[in-house]
């Protein structure tokens, strides 16, 4: 049996609807680890802003370097 390199997260929800025919019922134990808090949302937003700013500042520098390298080889 092959071992799994990481566990897959499966979100569970309770349903009160009738079950379709030939439904296989899986009995599983689960626990709620953590709910999204306001701090997590703020941290996620700040992380997204950081990476957007980093990419925004890096793209013009990379573009400029590519243009200068192209000009160097074009004069060759």
N, CA, C and O atoms as a printed pandas DataFrame, in Angstrom:
     atom_number atom_name residue_name chain_id  residue_number  x_coord  y_coord  z_coord
0              1         N          UNK        A               1    0.835   -1.180    0.000
1              2        CA          UNK        A               1    0.000    0.000    0.000
2              3         C          UNK        A               1    0.882    1.246    0.000
3              4         O          UNK        A               1    1.778    1.368    0.836
4              5         N          UNK        A               2    0.645    2.148   -0.905
5              6        CA          UNK        A               2    1.459    3.357   -1.014
6              7         C          UNK        A               2    1.041    4.359    0.054
7              8         O          UNK        A               2   -0.144    4.505    0.354
8              9         N          UNK        A               3    2.016    5.040    0.619
9             10        CA          UNK        A               3    1.690    6.044    1.622
10            11         C          UNK        A               3    1.422    7.376    0.951
11            12         O          UNK        A               3    2.001    7.700   -0.086
12            13         N          UNK        A               4    0.541    8.134    1.559
13            14        CA          UNK        A               4    0.187    9.443    1.006
14            15         C          UNK        A               4    1.192   10.472    1.505
15            16         O          UNK        A               4    1.573   10.460    2.675
16            17         N          UNK        A               5    1.616   11.354    0.620
17            18        CA          UNK        A               5    2.599   12.347    1.009
18            19         C          UNK        A               5    1.972   13.463    1.841
19            20         O          UNK        A               5    2.639   14.056    2.689
20            21         N          UNK        A               6    0.696   13.749    1.604
21            22        CA          UNK        A               6    0.022   14.736    2.446
22            23         C          UNK        A               6   -1.466   14.411    2.496
23            24         O          UNK        A               6   -2.014   13.780    1.591
24            25         N          UNK        A               7   -2.089   14.846    3.546
25            26        CA          UNK        A               7   -3.499   14.557    3.747
26            27         C          UNK        A               7   -4.345   15.534    2.930
27            28         O          UNK        A               7   -4.033   16.722    2.851
28            29         N          UNK        A               8   -5.396   15.032    2.336
29            30        CA          UNK        A               8   -6.331   15.879    1.613
30            31         C          UNK        A               8   -7.422   16.331    2.580
31            32         O          UNK        A               8   -7.929   15.525    3.361
32            33         N          UNK        A               9   -7.784   17.604    2.534
33            34        CA          UNK        A               9   -8.843   18.126    3.370
34            35         C          UNK        A               9  -10.171   17.936    2.655
35            36         O          UNK        A               9  -10.314   18.285    1.484
36            37         N          UNK        A              10  -11.129   17.384    3.365
37            38        CA          UNK        A              10  -12.462   17.190    2.805
38            39         C          UNK        A              10  -13.450   17.965    3.649
39            40         O          UNK        A              10  -13.591   17.707    4.844
40            41         N          UNK        A              11  -14.128   18.903    3.039
41            42        CA          UNK        A              11  -15.116   19.678    3.759
42            43         C          UNK        A              11  -16.416   18.878    3.799
43            44         O          UNK        A              11  -16.898   18.401    2.772
44            45         N          UNK        A              12  -16.969   18.741    4.992
45            46        CA          UNK        A              12  -18.189   17.985    5.182
46            47         C          UNK        A              12  -19.340   18.929    5.488
47            48         O          UNK        A              12  -19.157   19.976    6.109
48            49         N          UNK        A              13  -20.523   18.545    5.045
49            50        CA          UNK        A              13  -21.711   19.301    5.402
50            51         C          UNK        A              13  -22.846   18.322    5.618
51            52         O          UNK        A              13  -22.878   17.242    5.029
52            53         N          UNK        A              14  -23.765   18.712    6.462
53            54        CA          UNK        A              14  -24.880   17.845    6.778
54            55         C          UNK        A              14  -26.023   18.133    5.819
55            56         O          UNK        A              14  -26.306   19.290    5.507
56            57         N          UNK        A              15  -26.672   17.089    5.359
57            58        CA          UNK        A              15  -27.784   17.238    4.435
58            59         C          UNK        A              15  -28.987   16.494    4.994
59            60         O          UNK        A              15  -28.862   15.377    5.498
60            61         N          UNK        A              16  -30.166   17.129    4.900
61            62        CA          UNK        A              16  -31.396   16.500    5.367
62            63         C          UNK        A              16  -32.226   15.984    4.198
63            64         O          UNK        A              16  -33.353   15.530    4.394
64            65         N          UNK        A              17  -31.684   16.047    2.992
65            66        CA          UNK        A              17  -32.394   15.580    1.804
66            67         C          UNK        A              17  -32.405   14.052    1.788
67            68         O          UNK        A              17  -31.509   13.418    2.346
68            69         N          UNK        A              18  -33.417   13.463    1.149
69            70        CA          UNK        A              18  -33.435   11.992    1.052
70            71         C          UNK        A              18  -32.266   11.499    0.207
71            72         O          UNK        A              18  -31.838   12.172   -0.731
72            73         N          UNK        A              19  -31.757   10.325    0.544
73            74        CA          UNK        A              19  -30.612    9.763   -0.156
74            75         C          UNK        A              19  -31.025    9.154   -1.490
75            76         O          UNK        A              19  -32.077    8.520   -1.578
76            77         N          UNK        A              20  -30.213    9.337   -2.529
77            78        CA          UNK        A              20  -30.491    8.674   -3.810
78            79         C          UNK        A              20  -30.323    7.153   -3.668
79            80         O          UNK        A              20  -29.694    6.682   -2.720
80            81         N          UNK        A              21  -30.875    6.403   -4.596
81            82        CA          UNK        A              21  -30.740    4.951   -4.577
82            83         C          UNK        A              21  -29.279    4.552   -4.776
83            84         O          UNK        A              21  -28.509    5.271   -5.412
84            85         N          UNK        A              22  -28.915    3.415   -4.233
85            86        CA          UNK        A              22  -27.564    2.849   -4.331
86            87         C          UNK        A              22  -26.497    3.793   -3.753
87            88         O          UNK        A              22  -25.366    3.828   -4.236
88            89         N          UNK        A              23  -26.858    4.534   -2.748
89            90        CA          UNK        A              23  -25.903    5.440   -2.117
90            91         C          UNK        A              23  -25.099    4.684   -1.076
91            92         O          UNK        A              23  -25.658    3.976   -0.239
92            93         N          UNK        A              24  -23.804    4.837   -1.133
93            94        CA          UNK        A              24  -22.934    4.217   -0.151
94            95         C          UNK        A              24  -22.701    5.219    0.962
95            96         O          UNK        A              24  -22.236    6.332    0.715
96            97         N          UNK        A              25  -23.019    4.835    2.172
97            98        CA          UNK        A              25  -22.873    5.725    3.316
98            99         C          UNK        A              25  -21.524    5.451    3.966
99           100         O          UNK        A              25  -21.198    4.310    4.292
100          101         N          UNK        A              26  -20.755    6.499    4.146
101          102        CA          UNK        A              26  -19.451    6.385    4.777
102          103         C          UNK        A              26  -19.542    7.058    6.140
103          104         O          UNK        A              26  -19.852    8.246    6.237
104          105         N          UNK        A              27  -19.275    6.302    7.173
105          106        CA          UNK        A              27  -19.304    6.842    8.524
106          107         C          UNK        A              27  -17.897    7.314    8.863
107          108         O          UNK        A              27  -16.960    6.516    8.871
108          109         N          UNK        A              28  -17.745    8.583    9.139
109          110        CA          UNK        A              28  -16.417    9.134    9.407
110          111         C          UNK        A              28  -16.462   10.021   10.635
111          112         O          UNK        A              28  -17.467   10.676   10.911
112          113         N          UNK        A              29  -15.374   10.031   11.357
113          114        CA          UNK        A              29  -15.224   10.943   12.479
114          115         C          UNK        A              29  -14.426   12.151   11.990
115          116         O          UNK        A              29  -13.437   12.004   11.271
116          117         N          UNK        A              30  -14.858   13.321   12.380
117          118        CA          UNK        A              30  -14.132   14.523   11.997
118          119         C          UNK        A              30  -14.228   15.533   13.120
119          120         O          UNK        A              30  -15.083   15.431   14.000
120          121         N          UNK        A              31  -13.346   16.499   13.076
121          122        CA          UNK        A              31  -13.381   17.574   14.053
122          123         C          UNK        A              31  -13.091   18.884   13.344
123          124         O          UNK        A              31  -12.360   18.926   12.355
124          125         N          UNK        A              32  -13.677   19.953   13.868
125          126        CA          UNK        A              32  -13.436   21.281   13.320
126          127         C          UNK        A              32  -12.127   21.770   13.916
127          128         O          UNK        A              32  -11.988   21.874   15.135
128          129         N          UNK        A              33  -11.164   22.071   13.042
129          130        CA          UNK        A              33   -9.852   22.486   13.521
130          131         C          UNK        A              33   -9.840   23.976   13.850
131          132         O          UNK        A              33   -9.439   24.372   14.944
132          133         N          UNK        A              34  -10.273   24.785   12.916
133          134        CA          UNK        A              34  -10.299   26.229   13.159
134          135         C          UNK        A              34  -11.256   26.885   12.184
135          136         O          UNK        A              34  -11.384   26.469   11.032
136          137         N          UNK        A              35  -11.906   27.889   12.654
137          138        CA          UNK        A              35  -12.778   28.675   11.786
138          139         C          UNK        A              35  -12.022   29.933   11.352
139          140         O          UNK        A              35  -11.166   30.427   12.085
140          141         N          UNK        A              36  -12.340   30.452   10.153
141          142        CA          UNK        A              36  -11.664   31.676    9.729
142          143         C          UNK        A              36  -12.003   32.827   10.687
143          144         O          UNK        A              36  -13.171   33.124   10.935
144          145         N          UNK        A              37  -10.981   33.449   11.201
145          146        CA          UNK        A              37  -11.187   34.571   12.114
146          147         C          UNK        A              37  -10.917   35.873   11.370
147          148         O          UNK        A              37  -10.412   35.874   10.247
148          149         N          UNK        A              38  -11.260   36.966   12.014
149          150        CA          UNK        A              38  -11.022   38.280   11.413
150          151         C          UNK        A              38   -9.520   38.484   11.190
151          152         O          UNK        A              38   -9.112   39.050   10.175
152          153         N          UNK        A              39   -8.700   38.022   12.140
153          154        CA          UNK        A              39   -7.246   38.184   12.010
154          155         C          UNK        A              39   -6.725   37.417   10.796
155          156         O          UNK        A              39   -5.855   37.911   10.079
156          157         N          UNK        A              40   -7.249   36.216   10.563
157          158        CA          UNK        A              40   -6.825   35.449    9.388
158          159         C          UNK        A              40   -7.188   36.162    8.098
159          160         O          UNK        A              40   -6.413   36.162    7.142
160          161         N          UNK        A              41   -8.354   36.760    8.071
161          162        CA          UNK        A              41   -8.776   37.482    6.863
162          163         C          UNK        A              41   -7.907   38.712    6.628
163          164         O          UNK        A              41   -7.539   39.007    5.490
164          165         N          UNK        A              42   -7.578   39.428    7.698
165          166        CA          UNK        A              42   -6.706   40.602    7.576
166          167         C          UNK        A              42   -5.323   40.164    7.108
167          168         O          UNK        A              42   -4.728   40.803    6.240
168          169         N          UNK        A              43   -4.814   39.081    7.676
169          170        CA          UNK        A              43   -3.497   38.584    7.286
170          171         C          UNK        A              43   -3.490   38.135    5.823
171          172         O          UNK        A              43   -2.523   38.394    5.106
172          173         N          UNK        A              44   -4.544   37.474    5.379
173          174        CA          UNK        A              44   -4.636   37.052    3.981
174          175         C          UNK        A              44   -4.699   38.266    3.051
175          176         O          UNK        A              44   -4.074   38.266    1.990
176          177         N          UNK        A              45   -5.446   39.295    3.443
177          178        CA          UNK        A              45   -5.527   40.506    2.630
178          179         C          UNK        A              45   -4.176   41.211    2.563
179          180         O          UNK        A              45   -3.769   41.670    1.495
180          181         N          UNK        A              46   -3.482   41.299    3.688
181          182        CA          UNK        A              46   -2.171   41.947    3.693
182          183         C          UNK        A              46   -1.156   41.156    2.873
183          184         O          UNK        A              46   -0.309   41.745    2.202
184          185         N          UNK        A              47   -1.234   39.848    2.920
185          186        CA          UNK        A              47   -0.343   39.018    2.120
186          187         C          UNK        A              47   -0.603   39.234    0.631
187          188         O          UNK        A              47    0.334   39.345   -0.160
188          189         N          UNK        A              48   -1.878   39.294    0.257
189          190        CA          UNK        A              48   -2.220   39.531   -1.150
190          191         C          UNK        A              48   -1.741   40.905   -1.607
191          192         O          UNK        A              48   -1.229   41.043   -2.718
192          193         N          UNK        A              49   -1.900   41.911   -0.768
193          194        CA          UNK        A              49   -1.442   43.263   -1.108
194          195         C          UNK        A              49    0.076   43.288   -1.237
195          196         O          UNK        A              49    0.614   43.924   -2.143
196          197         N          UNK        A              50    0.772   42.590   -0.324
197          198        CA          UNK        A              50    2.227   42.541   -0.398
198          199         C          UNK        A              50    2.696   41.956   -1.725
199          200         O          UNK        A              50    3.553   42.536   -2.392
200          201         N          UNK        A              51    2.132   40.796   -2.116
201          202        CA          UNK        A              51    2.573   40.152   -3.355
202          203         C          UNK        A              51    2.177   40.961   -4.582
203          204         O          UNK        A              51    2.918   40.993   -5.564
204          205         N          UNK        A              52    1.022   41.613   -4.541
205          206        CA          UNK        A              52    0.634   42.472   -5.661
206          207         C          UNK        A              52    1.615   43.636   -5.800
207          208         O          UNK        A              52    2.005   43.992   -6.912
208          209         N          UNK        A              53    2.011   44.224   -4.680
209          210        CA          UNK        A              53    2.972   45.327   -4.718
210          211         C          UNK        A              53    4.342   44.842   -5.179
211          212         O          UNK        A              53    5.002   45.510   -5.975
212          213         N          UNK        A              54    4.773   43.681   -4.684
213          214        CA          UNK        A              54    6.076   43.147   -5.078
214          215         C          UNK        A              54    6.115   42.876   -6.579
215          216         O          UNK        A              54    7.093   43.207   -7.251
216          217         N          UNK        A              55    5.064   42.281   -7.093
217          218        CA          UNK        A              55    5.003   42.018   -8.536
218          219         C          UNK        A              55    4.913   43.336   -9.300
219          220         O          UNK        A              55    5.564   43.501  -10.332
220          221         N          UNK        A              56    4.119   44.265   -8.806
221          222        CA          UNK        A              56    3.978   45.566   -9.467
222          223         C          UNK        A              56    5.288   46.339   -9.540
223          224         O          UNK        A              56    5.553   47.018  -10.532
224          225         N          UNK        A              57    6.108   46.243   -8.500
225          226        CA          UNK        A              57    7.406   46.932   -8.525
226          227         C          UNK        A              57    8.437   46.161   -9.340
227          228         O          UNK        A              57    9.338   46.771   -9.917
228          229         N          UNK        A              58    8.327   44.848   -9.400
229          230        CA          UNK        A              58    9.329   44.038  -10.088
230          231         C          UNK        A              58    9.143   44.045  -11.603
231          232         O          UNK        A              58   10.128   44.013  -12.342
232          233         N          UNK        A              59    7.912   44.085  -12.073
233          234        CA          UNK        A              59    7.658   43.974  -13.516
234          235         C          UNK        A              59    8.352   45.082  -14.312
235          236         O          UNK        A              59    8.996   44.767  -15.312
236          237         N          UNK        A              60    8.261   46.354  -13.929
237          238        CA          UNK        A              60    8.967   47.378  -14.717
238          239         C          UNK        A              60   10.483   47.184  -14.727
239          240         O          UNK        A              60   11.132   47.444  -15.740
240          241         N          UNK        A              61   11.052   46.732  -13.612
241          242        CA          UNK        A              61   12.497   46.497  -13.555
242          243         C          UNK        A              61   12.900   45.363  -14.494
243          244         O          UNK        A              61   13.898   45.460  -15.208
244          245         N          UNK        A              62   12.117   44.297  -14.486
245          246        CA          UNK        A              62   12.399   43.159  -15.366
246          247         C          UNK        A              62   12.221   43.568  -16.824
247          248         O          UNK        A              62   13.012   43.184  -17.686
248          249         N          UNK        A              63   11.174   44.351  -17.094
249          250        CA          UNK        A              63   10.924   44.818  -18.470
250          251         C          UNK        A              63   12.097   45.673  -18.956
251          252         O          UNK        A              63   12.565   45.508  -20.083
252          253         N          UNK        A              64   12.562   46.575  -18.113
253          254        CA          UNK        A              64   13.675   47.456  -18.460
254          255         C          UNK        A              64   14.939   46.637  -18.733
255          256         O          UNK        A              64   15.649   46.903  -19.702
256          257         N          UNK        A              65   15.220   45.651  -17.892
257          258        CA          UNK        A              65   16.399   44.812  -18.093
258          259         C          UNK        A              65   16.288   44.042  -19.408
259          260         O          UNK        A              65   17.271   43.915  -20.137
260          261         N          UNK        A              66   15.094   43.527  -19.715
261          262        CA          UNK        A              66   14.905   42.783  -20.965
262          263         C          UNK        A              66   15.107   43.690  -22.177
263          264         O          UNK        A              66   15.692   43.269  -23.175
264          265         N          UNK        A              67   14.633   44.922  -22.098
265          266        CA          UNK        A              67   14.815   45.872  -23.206
266          267         C          UNK        A              67   16.300   46.193  -23.384
267          268         O          UNK        A              67   16.782   46.251  -24.515
268          269         N          UNK        A              68   17.022   46.400  -22.300
269          270        CA          UNK        A              68   18.446   46.721  -22.395
270          271         C          UNK        A              68   19.247   45.531  -22.933
271          272         O          UNK        A              68   20.178   45.715  -23.718
272          273         N          UNK        A              69   18.893   44.332  -22.520
273          274        CA          UNK        A              69   19.584   43.149  -23.045
274          275         C          UNK        A              69   19.287   43.001  -24.536
275          276         O          UNK        A              69   20.177   42.672  -25.320
276          277         N          UNK        A              70   18.041   43.244  -24.922
277          278        CA          UNK        A              70   17.690   43.175  -26.329
278          279         C          UNK        A              70   18.421   44.212  -27.150
279          280         O          UNK        A              70   18.864   43.929  -28.263
280          281         N          UNK        A              71   18.552   45.422  -26.607
281          282        CA          UNK        A              71   19.273   46.480  -27.308
282          283         C          UNK        A              71   20.761   46.140  -27.431
283          284         O          UNK        A              71   21.383   46.423  -28.455
284          285         N          UNK        A              72   21.316   45.544  -26.402
285          286        CA          UNK        A              72   22.732   45.158  -26.431
286          287         C          UNK        A              72   22.995   44.158  -27.564
287          288         O          UNK        A              72   23.953   44.308  -28.321
288          289         N          UNK        A              73   22.132   43.135  -27.670
289          290        CA          UNK        A              73   22.328   42.136  -28.701
290          291         C          UNK        A              73   21.943   42.648  -30.081
291          292         O          UNK        A              73   22.455   42.151  -31.084
292          293         N          UNK        A              74   21.042   43.643  -30.151
293          294        CA          UNK        A              74   20.646   44.191  -31.448
294          295         C          UNK        A              74   21.789   45.021  -32.047
295          296         O          UNK        A              74   21.948   45.043  -33.267
296          297         N          UNK        A              75   22.580   45.697  -31.222
297          298        CA          UNK        A              75   23.684   46.510  -31.711
298          299         C          UNK        A              75   24.850   45.626  -32.150
299          300         O          UNK        A              75   25.615   45.982  -33.046
300          301         N          UNK        A              76   24.969   44.465  -31.499
301          302        CA          UNK        A              76   26.007   43.490  -31.678
302          303         C          UNK        A              76   26.852   43.596  -32.851
303          304         O          UNK        A              76   27.753   42.779  -33.039
